[in-house]
Amino acid sequence: MQSTAWPEQAESVSRKAALSGVRILDVSRLLPGALCSQMLADLGASVIKVEQPGRGDYQREFPPLGVKDSGTFLLCNRNKRSLTLNLKSEEGRAIFLRLASEADVLIEGFRPGVMDRLGLGYEALRELNPGLIYCAISGFGQSGPYRHVPGHDLNYMGLLGALPMFSKRGGPPAVPGTLIADIGGGTLMGVVGILAALMARQAHGKGQMVDVSMFDGAFTFLAYHAAEPLFSGLQPRGGEYRNLGGAPCYNVYECADGQYVALAAFETHFWENFCELTGLQEWKEQQWPEGEIRDSQEAALKTLFLRKPADEWCQYFAEHDLPVTRVHSMESAFSDPHFKARELLFHMDHPVEGRIPQLGFPIKLSETPATVTSPPPSLGEHTDDILAALGYDAEAISTLRSNGAI
């Protein structure tokens, strides 16, 4: 029988939740693991977030801050309950082991060996719970010469050879504008691995280790551009390679009102139609020019787009089914009607933070849609309730707190 320490979502919701009944113990910190468990919680899993007493998940501290917690924390931790545990204390580990014995999934984000030193690594926990799916999200994975090397998104992208793709023409490697390795390589690969392991367990009854490397996962995002060094020996560089700012047909242009549009006439028919519509027929056979021809074509397109405001260009090309769109700031993007239509951004009430924004679940399921049932938890908000469900009375909980175990 499932312990009441792991309550399901409300019945009206859980009946249609894809992961109803799945119990997740999330001991990770920072973004990749937190967003991973939030996505699974949105799909109906019951998630207990284990945090360090006093400080909690470090992500709570990062600017910009709300009333108390960080905005980034508030965007990655809804639909969870927070339990504070000191995993270096005997009593804290004992509580953790009780929860792990009932969990379906454990998510951690430490460097390899940290959980083993606490006596809470995969080998120890699978002896306790053979069906446990243990997902370890780390920078370089559980094996290999870099497994103990510290790193962040920028380090992984640099070691992958990806940073030159973000540079300007002739410039040095540049910092990417989004967290590709953290979210793409860590969060999303963690979700995929956990769901695959749940399906495998359903088939043969065994849990397993899910070893997620943010470095490895980010490498997958090079599937298109890696073709150049692997098959031609060329290094794609920003501002030079065809779809990294090096081709006029796939680039960004300023308009008469100072706003920008993105032209992405990647397919031949799009480019040919664009040239016909703009009176630039001489460029129809020059979609991917180099050298002086490229410079001349780029200058012609810059002059063209400066003739009208961005909205006029976008409306005109939309009427002719061409991929020309506004280049938004995030502020203006969030007001785009598509965000509302796809429920990409919404607001919910938080008992401390007030009305807070949230990012919508990105996948639309017709029969088992993602749901939002509770706001991000305050640090240790559910500690007493979870311990009470495990059989601890008020006196025992008070003793644990005074001993620094919770």
Contacts in CASP RR format, 6 or more apart in sequence:
PFRMAT RR
TARGET T0000
AUTHOR 0000-0000-0000
METHOD contacts of the structure
MODEL  1
MQSTAWPEQAESVSRKAALSGVRILDVSRLLPGALCSQMLADLGASVIKV
EQPGRGDYQREFPPLGVKDSGTFLLCNRNKRSLTLNLKSEEGRAIFLRLA
SEADVLIEGFRPGVMDRLGLGYEALRELNPGLIYCAISGFGQSGPYRHVP
GHDLNYMGLLGALPMFSKRGGPPAVPGTLIADIGGGTLMGVVGILAALMA
RQAHGKGQMVDVSMFDGAFTFLAYHAAEPLFSGLQPRGGEYRNLGGAPCY
NVYECADGQYVALAAFETHFWENFCELTGLQEWKEQQWPEGEIRDSQEAA
LKTLFLRKPADEWCQYFAEHDLPVTRVHSMESAFSDPHFKARELLFHMDH
PVEGRIPQLGFPIKLSETPATVTSPPPSLGEHTDDILAALGYDAEAISTL
RSNGAI
2 8 0 8 1.000
2 21 0 8 1.000
2 23 0 8 1.000
2 102 0 8 1.000
3 102 0 8 1.000
3 389 0 8 1.000
3 390 0 8 1.000
4 389 0 8 1.000
5 48 0 8 1.000
5 99 0 8 1.000
5 102 0 8 1.000
5 386 0 8 1.000
5 389 0 8 1.000
5 390 0 8 1.000
6 21 0 8 1.000
6 23 0 8 1.000
6 46 0 8 1.000
6 48 0 8 1.000
6 102 0 8 1.000
6 103 0 8 1.000
7 46 0 8 1.000
8 14 0 8 1.000
8 17 0 8 1.000
8 20 0 8 1.000
8 21 0 8 1.000
8 44 0 8 1.000
8 46 0 8 1.000
9 17 0 8 1.000
9 20 0 8 1.000
9 44 0 8 1.000
9 46 0 8 1.000
9 79 0 8 1.000
9 371 0 8 1.000
9 373 0 8 1.000
10 373 0 8 1.000
13 44 0 8 1.000
13 371 0 8 1.000
13 373 0 8 1.000
14 20 0 8 1.000
14 21 0 8 1.000
14 44 0 8 1.000
16 367 0 8 1.000
16 368 0 8 1.000
16 369 0 8 1.000
16 371 0 8 1.000
17 43 0 8 1.000
17 44 0 8 1.000
17 368 0 8 1.000
17 371 0 8 1.000
18 43 0 8 1.000
18 44 0 8 1.000
18 365 0 8 1.000
18 368 0 8 1.000
19 40 0 8 1.000
19 43 0 8 1.000
19 44 0 8 1.000
19 45 0 8 1.000
19 198 0 8 1.000
20 44 0 8 1.000
20 45 0 8 1.000
21 44 0 8 1.000
21 45 0 8 1.000
21 46 0 8 1.000
21 104 0 8 1.000
22 40 0 8 1.000
22 44 0 8 1.000
22 45 0 8 1.000
22 46 0 8 1.000
22 104 0 8 1.000
22 105 0 8 1.000
22 198 0 8 1.000
23 45 0 8 1.000
23 46 0 8 1.000
23 48 0 8 1.000
23 102 0 8 1.000
23 103 0 8 1.000
23 104 0 8 1.000
23 105 0 8 1.000
24 37 0 8 1.000
24 40 0 8 1.000
24 41 0 8 1.000
24 45 0 8 1.000
24 46 0 8 1.000
24 47 0 8 1.000
24 48 0 8 1.000
24 103 0 8 1.000
24 104 0 8 1.000
24 105 0 8 1.000
24 106 0 8 1.000
24 107 0 8 1.000
25 47 0 8 1.000
25 48 0 8 1.000
25 50 0 8 1.000
25 96 0 8 1.000
25 99 0 8 1.000
25 100 0 8 1.000
25 103 0 8 1.000
25 105 0 8 1.000
25 106 0 8 1.000
25 107 0 8 1.000
26 33 0 8 1.000
26 34 0 8 1.000
26 37 0 8 1.000
26 47 0 8 1.000
26 48 0 8 1.000
26 49 0 8 1.000
26 50 0 8 1.000
26 80 0 8 1.000
26 106 0 8 1.000
26 107 0 8 1.000
27 50 0 8 1.000
27 87 0 8 1.000
27 96 0 8 1.000
27 106 0 8 1.000
27 107 0 8 1.000
27 108 0 8 1.000
27 109 0 8 1.000
27 115 0 8 1.000
28 34 0 8 1.000
28 36 0 8 1.000
28 37 0 8 1.000
28 107 0 8 1.000
28 108 0 8 1.000
28 109 0 8 1.000
28 110 0 8 1.000
28 137 0 8 1.000
29 56 0 8 1.000
29 57 0 8 1.000
29 58 0 8 1.000
29 59 0 8 1.000
29 109 0 8 1.000
30 57 0 8 1.000
30 58 0 8 1.000
30 59 0 8 1.000
30 109 0 8 1.000
31 59 0 8 1.000
31 72 0 8 1.000
31 76 0 8 1.000
31 179 0 8 1.000
31 182 0 8 1.000
31 183 0 8 1.000
31 187 0 8 1.000
32 109 0 8 1.000
32 137 0 8 1.000
32 182 0 8 1.000
32 183 0 8 1.000
32 185 0 8 1.000
32 186 0 8 1.000
32 187 0 8 1.000
32 214 0 8 1.000
33 107 0 8 1.000
33 109 0 8 1.000
33 137 0 8 1.000
33 186 0 8 1.000
33 187 0 8 1.000
33 190 0 8 1.000
34 49 0 8 1.000
34 57 0 8 1.000
34 59 0 8 1.000
34 73 0 8 1.000
34 76 0 8 1.000
34 77 0 8 1.000
35 76 0 8 1.000
35 183 0 8 1.000
35 187 0 8 1.000
36 107 0 8 1.000
36 135 0 8 1.000
36 137 0 8 1.000
36 186 0 8 1.000
36 187 0 8 1.000
36 188 0 8 1.000
36 190 0 8 1.000
36 191 0 8 1.000
36 194 0 8 1.000
37 45 0 8 1.000
37 47 0 8 1.000
37 49 0 8 1.000
37 80 0 8 1.000
37 107 0 8 1.000
38 47 0 8 1.000
38 76 0 8 1.000
38 77 0 8 1.000
38 78 0 8 1.000
38 79 0 8 1.000
38 80 0 8 1.000
39 187 0 8 1.000
39 191 0 8 1.000
39 361 0 8 1.000
40 47 0 8 1.000
40 105 0 8 1.000
40 191 0 8 1.000
40 194 0 8 1.000
41 47 0 8 1.000
41 78 0 8 1.000
41 79 0 8 1.000
41 80 0 8 1.000
42 78 0 8 1.000
42 79 0 8 1.000
42 361 0 8 1.000
42 370 0 8 1.000
42 371 0 8 1.000
42 372 0 8 1.000
43 361 0 8 1.000
43 368 0 8 1.000
43 370 0 8 1.000
44 79 0 8 1.000
44 370 0 8 1.000
44 371 0 8 1.000
45 105 0 8 1.000
47 79 0 8 1.000
47 80 0 8 1.000
47 81 0 8 1.000
48 80 0 8 1.000
48 81 0 8 1.000
48 83 0 8 1.000
48 99 0 8 1.000
48 382 0 8 1.000
48 386 0 8 1.000
49 57 0 8 1.000
49 77 0 8 1.000
49 80 0 8 1.000
49 81 0 8 1.000
49 82 0 8 1.000
49 83 0 8 1.000
49 377 0 8 1.000
50 83 0 8 1.000
50 84 0 8 1.000
50 85 0 8 1.000
50 87 0 8 1.000
50 96 0 8 1.000
51 57 0 8 1.000
51 82 0 8 1.000
51 83 0 8 1.000
51 84 0 8 1.000
51 85 0 8 1.000
51 379 0 8 1.000
51 380 0 8 1.000
52 84 0 8 1.000
52 85 0 8 1.000
52 86 0 8 1.000
53 84 0 8 1.000
53 85 0 8 1.000
53 86 0 8 1.000
53 404 0 8 1.000
53 405 0 8 1.000
53 406 0 8 1.000
54 84 0 8 1.000
54 379 0 8 1.000
55 61 0 8 1.000
56 84 0 8 1.000
56 379 0 8 1.000
57 73 0 8 1.000
57 77 0 8 1.000
59 70 0 8 1.000
59 72 0 8 1.000
59 73 0 8 1.000
59 76 0 8 1.000
60 69 0 8 1.000
60 70 0 8 1.000
60 73 0 8 1.000
60 379 0 8 1.000
61 70 0 8 1.000
62 70 0 8 1.000
62 71 0 8 1.000
62 72 0 8 1.000
62 73 0 8 1.000
63 70 0 8 1.000
64 70 0 8 1.000
64 71 0 8 1.000
65 71 0 8 1.000
66 74 0 8 1.000
66 353 0 8 1.000
67 352 0 8 1.000
67 353 0 8 1.000
67 354 0 8 1.000
68 352 0 8 1.000
68 353 0 8 1.000
68 378 0 8 1.000
69 352 0 8 1.000
69 353 0 8 1.000
69 376 0 8 1.000
69 378 0 8 1.000
73 376 0 8 1.000
74 350 0 8 1.000
74 353 0 8 1.000
74 356 0 8 1.000
74 358 0 8 1.000
74 375 0 8 1.000
74 376 0 8 1.000
75 357 0 8 1.000
75 358 0 8 1.000
75 359 0 8 1.000
76 376 0 8 1.000
77 376 0 8 1.000
77 377 0 8 1.000
78 348 0 8 1.000
78 358 0 8 1.000
78 372 0 8 1.000
78 374 0 8 1.000
78 375 0 8 1.000
78 376 0 8 1.000
79 372 0 8 1.000
79 373 0 8 1.000
79 374 0 8 1.000
80 374 0 8 1.000
80 376 0 8 1.000
80 377 0 8 1.000
81 374 0 8 1.000
81 377 0 8 1.000
81 381 0 8 1.000
81 382 0 8 1.000
81 385 0 8 1.000
81 386 0 8 1.000
82 377 0 8 1.000
82 378 0 8 1.000
82 379 0 8 1.000
82 380 0 8 1.000
82 381 0 8 1.000
82 382 0 8 1.000
82 383 0 8 1.000
83 380 0 8 1.000
83 382 0 8 1.000
83 383 0 8 1.000
83 386 0 8 1.000
83 387 0 8 1.000
83 406 0 8 1.000
84 379 0 8 1.000
84 380 0 8 1.000
84 383 0 8 1.000
84 406 0 8 1.000
85 92 0 8 1.000
85 95 0 8 1.000
85 96 0 8 1.000
85 405 0 8 1.000
85 406 0 8 1.000
86 92 0 8 1.000
86 404 0 8 1.000
86 405 0 8 1.000
86 406 0 8 1.000
87 93 0 8 1.000
87 96 0 8 1.000
87 118 0 8 1.000
87 120 0 8 1.000
88 118 0 8 1.000
89 403 0 8 1.000
89 404 0 8 1.000
89 405 0 8 1.000
90 405 0 8 1.000
91 400 0 8 1.000
91 403 0 8 1.000
91 405 0 8 1.000
91 406 0 8 1.000
92 400 0 8 1.000
92 405 0 8 1.000
92 406 0 8 1.000
93 118 0 8 1.000
93 119 0 8 1.000
93 120 0 8 1.000
95 387 0 8 1.000
95 390 0 8 1.000
95 400 0 8 1.000
95 405 0 8 1.000
95 406 0 8 1.000
96 120 0 8 1.000
97 120 0 8 1.000
97 125 0 8 1.000
97 128 0 8 1.000
98 390 0 8 1.000
99 386 0 8 1.000
99 390 0 8 1.000
100 106 0 8 1.000
100 120 0 8 1.000
100 125 0 8 1.000
100 128 0 8 1.000
100 129 0 8 1.000
100 132 0 8 1.000
101 128 0 8 1.000
101 129 0 8 1.000
102 129 0 8 1.000
103 129 0 8 1.000
103 132 0 8 1.000
104 131 0 8 1.000
104 132 0 8 1.000
104 133 0 8 1.000
104 198 0 8 1.000
105 132 0 8 1.000
105 133 0 8 1.000
105 134 0 8 1.000
105 135 0 8 1.000
105 194 0 8 1.000
105 197 0 8 1.000
105 198 0 8 1.000
106 125 0 8 1.000
106 132 0 8 1.000
106 133 0 8 1.000
106 134 0 8 1.000
106 135 0 8 1.000
107 135 0 8 1.000
107 137 0 8 1.000
107 190 0 8 1.000
107 194 0 8 1.000
108 114 0 8 1.000
108 115 0 8 1.000
108 134 0 8 1.000
108 135 0 8 1.000
108 136 0 8 1.000
108 137 0 8 1.000
109 136 0 8 1.000
109 137 0 8 1.000
109 138 0 8 1.000
110 136 0 8 1.000
110 138 0 8 1.000
111 138 0 8 1.000
111 139 0 8 1.000
111 147 0 8 1.000
111 148 0 8 1.000
111 150 0 8 1.000
112 136 0 8 1.000
112 138 0 8 1.000
112 141 0 8 1.000
112 142 0 8 1.000
112 147 0 8 1.000
112 148 0 8 1.000
113 121 0 8 1.000
115 121 0 8 1.000
115 122 0 8 1.000
115 136 0 8 1.000
116 123 0 8 1.000
116 124 0 8 1.000
121 134 0 8 1.000
122 134 0 8 1.000
122 136 0 8 1.000
122 209 0 8 1.000
125 132 0 8 1.000
125 134 0 8 1.000
126 132 0 8 1.000
126 134 0 8 1.000
126 207 0 8 1.000
130 206 0 8 1.000
130 207 0 8 1.000
131 201 0 8 1.000
131 205 0 8 1.000
131 206 0 8 1.000
131 207 0 8 1.000
132 207 0 8 1.000
133 194 0 8 1.000
133 197 0 8 1.000
133 198 0 8 1.000
133 201 0 8 1.000
133 207 0 8 1.000
133 208 0 8 1.000
133 210 0 8 1.000
134 207 0 8 1.000
134 208 0 8 1.000
134 209 0 8 1.000
134 210 0 8 1.000
135 190 0 8 1.000
135 193 0 8 1.000
135 194 0 8 1.000
135 197 0 8 1.000
135 210 0 8 1.000
135 212 0 8 1.000
136 142 0 8 1.000
136 209 0 8 1.000
136 210 0 8 1.000
136 211 0 8 1.000
136 212 0 8 1.000
137 186 0 8 1.000
137 187 0 8 1.000
137 190 0 8 1.000
137 212 0 8 1.000
137 214 0 8 1.000
138 147 0 8 1.000
138 212 0 8 1.000
138 213 0 8 1.000
138 214 0 8 1.000
139 146 0 8 1.000
139 151 0 8 1.000
139 156 0 8 1.000
139 181 0 8 1.000
139 213 0 8 1.000
139 214 0 8 1.000
139 215 0 8 1.000
140 146 0 8 1.000
140 147 0 8 1.000
140 149 0 8 1.000
140 156 0 8 1.000
140 213 0 8 1.000
140 214 0 8 1.000
140 215 0 8 1.000
140 216 0 8 1.000
141 147 0 8 1.000
141 211 0 8 1.000
141 212 0 8 1.000
141 213 0 8 1.000
141 215 0 8 1.000
141 216 0 8 1.000
142 209 0 8 1.000
142 211 0 8 1.000
143 211 0 8 1.000
146 159 0 8 1.000
146 215 0 8 1.000
152 182 0 8 1.000
153 176 0 8 1.000
153 179 0 8 1.000
153 180 0 8 1.000
153 181 0 8 1.000
153 182 0 8 1.000
153 214 0 8 1.000
154 163 0 8 1.000
154 175 0 8 1.000
154 176 0 8 1.000
156 181 0 8 1.000
156 214 0 8 1.000
156 215 0 8 1.000
156 218 0 8 1.000
157 163 0 8 1.000
157 176 0 8 1.000
157 180 0 8 1.000
157 181 0 8 1.000
157 218 0 8 1.000
158 173 0 8 1.000
159 215 0 8 1.000
160 215 0 8 1.000
160 218 0 8 1.000
160 219 0 8 1.000
160 222 0 8 1.000
162 176 0 8 1.000
162 180 0 8 1.000
162 218 0 8 1.000
162 221 0 8 1.000
162 222 0 8 1.000
163 173 0 8 1.000
163 174 0 8 1.000
163 175 0 8 1.000
163 176 0 8 1.000
164 173 0 8 1.000
164 235 0 8 1.000
164 236 0 8 1.000
164 237 0 8 1.000
164 238 0 8 1.000
165 225 0 8 1.000
165 236 0 8 1.000
165 237 0 8 1.000
165 238 0 8 1.000
165 241 0 8 1.000
165 244 0 8 1.000
166 173 0 8 1.000
166 174 0 8 1.000
166 175 0 8 1.000
166 176 0 8 1.000
166 177 0 8 1.000
166 238 0 8 1.000
167 173 0 8 1.000
167 174 0 8 1.000
167 237 0 8 1.000
167 238 0 8 1.000
167 239 0 8 1.000
168 174 0 8 1.000
168 238 0 8 1.000
168 239 0 8 1.000
169 237 0 8 1.000
169 238 0 8 1.000
169 239 0 8 1.000
169 240 0 8 1.000
169 245 0 8 1.000
169 246 0 8 1.000
170 237 0 8 1.000
170 239 0 8 1.000
170 240 0 8 1.000
180 218 0 8 1.000
180 221 0 8 1.000
181 214 0 8 1.000
181 215 0 8 1.000
181 217 0 8 1.000
181 218 0 8 1.000
182 214 0 8 1.000
184 217 0 8 1.000
184 218 0 8 1.000
184 221 0 8 1.000
185 212 0 8 1.000
185 213 0 8 1.000
185 214 0 8 1.000
185 216 0 8 1.000
185 217 0 8 1.000
185 218 0 8 1.000
185 220 0 8 1.000
185 221 0 8 1.000
186 212 0 8 1.000
186 213 0 8 1.000
186 214 0 8 1.000
186 217 0 8 1.000
189 212 0 8 1.000
189 214 0 8 1.000
189 216 0 8 1.000
189 217 0 8 1.000
189 220 0 8 1.000
190 210 0 8 1.000
190 212 0 8 1.000
193 210 0 8 1.000
193 212 0 8 1.000
194 210 0 8 1.000
196 210 0 8 1.000
197 207 0 8 1.000
197 208 0 8 1.000
197 210 0 8 1.000
200 206 0 8 1.000
200 207 0 8 1.000
200 208 0 8 1.000
201 207 0 8 1.000
201 208 0 8 1.000
219 226 0 8 1.000
225 236 0 8 1.000
225 241 0 8 1.000
225 244 0 8 1.000
228 234 0 8 1.000
228 235 0 8 1.000
228 236 0 8 1.000
228 241 0 8 1.000
229 235 0 8 1.000
229 236 0 8 1.000
234 241 0 8 1.000
236 244 0 8 1.000
237 244 0 8 1.000
238 244 0 8 1.000
238 245 0 8 1.000
238 246 0 8 1.000
239 245 0 8 1.000
239 246 0 8 1.000
240 246 0 8 1.000
242 250 0 8 1.000
242 288 0 8 1.000
243 250 0 8 1.000
243 266 0 8 1.000
245 251 0 8 1.000
246 294 0 8 1.000
247 287 0 8 1.000
247 288 0 8 1.000
247 289 0 8 1.000
247 294 0 8 1.000
248 263 0 8 1.000
248 289 0 8 1.000
248 294 0 8 1.000
248 297 0 8 1.000
248 298 0 8 1.000
248 300 0 8 1.000
248 301 0 8 1.000
249 263 0 8 1.000
249 265 0 8 1.000
249 266 0 8 1.000
249 271 0 8 1.000
249 274 0 8 1.000
249 287 0 8 1.000
249 288 0 8 1.000
250 263 0 8 1.000
250 264 0 8 1.000
250 265 0 8 1.000
250 266 0 8 1.000
251 262 0 8 1.000
251 263 0 8 1.000
251 298 0 8 1.000
251 301 0 8 1.000
252 260 0 8 1.000
252 261 0 8 1.000
252 262 0 8 1.000
252 263 0 8 1.000
252 327 0 8 1.000
253 260 0 8 1.000
253 261 0 8 1.000
253 263 0 8 1.000
253 301 0 8 1.000
253 302 0 8 1.000
253 304 0 8 1.000
253 305 0 8 1.000
254 260 0 8 1.000
254 302 0 8 1.000
254 305 0 8 1.000
254 306 0 8 1.000
255 261 0 8 1.000
255 305 0 8 1.000
255 306 0 8 1.000
255 308 0 8 1.000
255 309 0 8 1.000
255 310 0 8 1.000
255 313 0 8 1.000
256 306 0 8 1.000
256 307 0 8 1.000
256 308 0 8 1.000
256 309 0 8 1.000
257 309 0 8 1.000
257 310 0 8 1.000
257 311 0 8 1.000
258 310 0 8 1.000
259 309 0 8 1.000
259 310 0 8 1.000
259 311 0 8 1.000
259 326 0 8 1.000
259 327 0 8 1.000
260 310 0 8 1.000
260 326 0 8 1.000
260 327 0 8 1.000
261 305 0 8 1.000
261 310 0 8 1.000
261 313 0 8 1.000
261 314 0 8 1.000
261 324 0 8 1.000
261 325 0 8 1.000
261 326 0 8 1.000
261 327 0 8 1.000
262 324 0 8 1.000
262 325 0 8 1.000
262 326 0 8 1.000
262 327 0 8 1.000
263 274 0 8 1.000
263 301 0 8 1.000
263 323 0 8 1.000
263 324 0 8 1.000
264 270 0 8 1.000
264 323 0 8 1.000
264 324 0 8 1.000
264 325 0 8 1.000
265 271 0 8 1.000
265 273 0 8 1.000
265 274 0 8 1.000
265 287 0 8 1.000
265 322 0 8 1.000
265 323 0 8 1.000
266 323 0 8 1.000
268 287 0 8 1.000
270 322 0 8 1.000
270 323 0 8 1.000
271 284 0 8 1.000
271 287 0 8 1.000
272 284 0 8 1.000
273 320 0 8 1.000
273 321 0 8 1.000
273 322 0 8 1.000
274 280 0 8 1.000
274 317 0 8 1.000
274 322 0 8 1.000
275 281 0 8 1.000
275 282 0 8 1.000
275 283 0 8 1.000
275 284 0 8 1.000
276 284 0 8 1.000
277 316 0 8 1.000
277 317 0 8 1.000
277 320 0 8 1.000
277 322 0 8 1.000
278 304 0 8 1.000
280 300 0 8 1.000
280 301 0 8 1.000
280 304 0 8 1.000
283 297 0 8 1.000
283 300 0 8 1.000
286 293 0 8 1.000
286 297 0 8 1.000
289 297 0 8 1.000
305 313 0 8 1.000
308 316 0 8 1.000
310 326 0 8 1.000
310 327 0 8 1.000
311 326 0 8 1.000
313 324 0 8 1.000
314 324 0 8 1.000
314 325 0 8 1.000
314 326 0 8 1.000
317 323 0 8 1.000
317 324 0 8 1.000
318 324 0 8 1.000
326 332 0 8 1.000
328 336 0 8 1.000
333 339 0 8 1.000
334 345 0 8 1.000
338 344 0 8 1.000
339 345 0 8 1.000
342 364 0 8 1.000
343 360 0 8 1.000
344 359 0 8 1.000
344 360 0 8 1.000
344 362 0 8 1.000
345 357 0 8 1.000
345 358 0 8 1.000
345 359 0 8 1.000
345 360 0 8 1.000
346 357 0 8 1.000
346 358 0 8 1.000
346 360 0 8 1.000
346 372 0 8 1.000
347 355 0 8 1.000
347 356 0 8 1.000
347 357 0 8 1.000
347 358 0 8 1.000
348 355 0 8 1.000
348 356 0 8 1.000
348 358 0 8 1.000
348 372 0 8 1.000
348 375 0 8 1.000
349 355 0 8 1.000
349 356 0 8 1.000
349 375 0 8 1.000
350 356 0 8 1.000
350 375 0 8 1.000
350 376 0 8 1.000
351 375 0 8 1.000
351 378 0 8 1.000
352 378 0 8 1.000
353 375 0 8 1.000
356 375 0 8 1.000
356 376 0 8 1.000
358 372 0 8 1.000
360 370 0 8 1.000
361 369 0 8 1.000
361 370 0 8 1.000
363 370 0 8 1.000
383 397 0 8 1.000
383 406 0 8 1.000
384 397 0 8 1.000
387 396 0 8 1.000
387 397 0 8 1.000
387 400 0 8 1.000
387 406 0 8 1.000
388 397 0 8 1.000
392 400 0 8 1.000
397 406 0 8 1.000
400 406 0 8 1.000
END
